[in-house]
Amino acid sequence: MEKTLNSERNLLFVQMLRDVRSAVGLTQIELADRLKIHQTEISRVERGIRRLDVLELHDWLEALSVPLVEFVVELDDRLLAMKVRNKQTRPGRR
């Protein structure tokens, strides 16, 4: 299994987190205030340096007023599309 921090899948995940935060109109500082953590922790997650566990993800999304299930369904859809795209771009194997 590939290391996940620098994987294409994790890059997609953190991009989605940044996009959701931006769409809600919050800065990293404002999100950090809501989560009662330092802004550098938000930055580390959004840069793919630090991973979130599922409970942290729940809290993160709750602070953004985004349902966990909604986010995960969208993530799953994008991961499946990525998988299909990657299979189509690889040379065929026999």
N, C-alpha and C positions, 0 to 999 in steps of 0.2 A: 504494500500500500504506500502510495506516495506521501511525502511530508505535506501537511495541509497548509501551513502558514504561507508558503509561496506558491501554492497551487492555483491554477486557473479558477477552480471552484471557490477557493477562499477569496480570491480577488473579486469575484462576482458578489459574494456574500458581503464583503466590506463596502463595495460600491453601492449595494442596495441599502446598507445602513446609512451611508452618507447621503444618498438620494432621498431617503425617507426623512432624515433630519432636515435637509434643505427644503424639502417640499412642505414640511410643517412650519418652516420659517424660524428654526432655532439655530443659534450659534453653538459651537462646542461648549462654550462657557455656560450658556443657558441650560443645555442638556446636563452638563456636569452639576450645576446647581440643583436641578431637579433630582438627580441621582445621589446627591450629597457625596460626590467624589471630585477629585481634581480634574481640571480640563485636560491635563496631560494623559490621563487614562483614556479619555475619549479619543484623543489624537492617536494614541498607541493602537487602539482597536481599529480606528478608521484607516490607519496606515498598514494594517495587517501584521503588526508586531506582537500584539496580544490577542489571544482568543477569548471569546465569551463562552461560558457554559450556558446551558439552556435556561437556567434560572436567572442568570444575568441578562440574557437576551429578553426574557419575559419582562424584567424590570425596565430595561432599556426601551423596549417598545411601548410599555405602559406609560412611561414618561413622555413618549411621543404621541400618545393616544392612538396607537395602531394595534389592532388585535394580533396577537401572536399567530393565530391560525391563518389569518389573511396574509401575513408576511411569509409564513412557511409555505403556504400553497404557491405563492408567487415565486419564491425561491426554488421550490421543487419544479415548477413549470420551466423556469429558466435553466436549471441544471439538466433537465431532460432534453431541452432544446440544444444545449451545449453538447451533450453526449451524442445526440443524433448528428449534429454538425461535425463533430470530431470524427465520428465513424465515416462520414461521407468524404472527408478530406484525406483520410488515410488510404494509402495504397491497399488494394485488395489482397487478402491472404487466402491461401488454399491449404 
